[in-house]
Amino acid sequence: MKLYWNRNSPYARKARVCAIELGLEDRLELVDTNPRDPTTGLWERNPLAKIPALELSTGEMIYDSPVICEYINELGGGALLPEASRWRIRTLVAHADGMMDAAMLARLEGMRPEHEQSPDWIAKQLAIAARGFDRLEREADTLGSHADLATIAFGCAIFWIGFRHPDRDWLGPCPALRGWYEGFAARSSMAATVP
């Protein structure tokens, strides 16, 4: 399988962490891809031009990180999405991805020419991410030390948001979440995929 990815993409990192956790990393050929470059061929394979995108041996393309992570999970036996808690885990994945989406929108807005930027839009998106952190702080003790699709998504989101928006101490007001994250970030799958 070919995973079209970029080292700094938190969404692609989720897929790689899932594969490592399940012992499937040797089944992925990593194809470093700039999704904004039309000459890479990604646009023909994935009309949304988003990474990650997973090309199966049949040539079929799977895209959007939650779908790819669930596919990898199923391929690896399903341990990252236990049946008993599947809806809670899927909801938490959406929470983590929503935090990343908002922080990504703020970053992209900040990359526009200064006279075209909307400070209000950036503030709105960062406020969404901050609310996500606040909610996670209240639920940090339920995350546990195990890996599942949700904890992987949160680990990747927390790192990336801090990495791309370093002017705010995201974990400062979240001591329980900080403790959880520091433990989770020490997992070999997380350490091996740090951008």
JOQUI-V947749 format. One record per backbone hydrogen bond with DSSP energy under -1.0 kcal/mol. CO is the residue of the C=O (numbers start at 1). NH is the residue of the N-H. Records with the same first field share a line. If there is no record, write none. Layout:
BEGIN
CO->NH / NH
END
This chain:
BEGIN
1->29
2->55
3->31
4->53
5->33
6->9
9->13
10->14
11->15
12->16
13->17
14->18
15->19
16->20
17->21
18->22
19->24
20->23
24->27
25->28
29->3
31->5
34->37
37->40
41->45
42->46
46->49
52->64
53->4
54->62
55->2
56->59
60->56
62->54
64->68
65->69
66->70
67->71
68->72
69->73
70->74
71->75
72->76
73->78
74->77
78->81
80->149
82->85
83->86
85->89
86->90
87->91
88->92
89->93
90->94
91->95
92->96
93->97
94->98
95->99
96->100
97->101
98->102
99->103
100->104
101->105
102->106
103->107
104->108
105->109
106->110
109->112
113->116
118->122
119->123
120->124
121->125
122->126
123->127
124->128
125->129
126->130
127->131
128->132
129->133
130->134
131->135
132->136
133->137
134->138
139->142
140->143
148->152
149->153
150->154
151->155
152->156
153->157
154->158
155->159
156->160
157->161
158->162
159->163
160->164
161->165
165->168
168->170
171->174
174->178
175->179
176->180
177->181
178->182
179->183
180->184
181->185
184->187
187->191
188->192
190->193
END
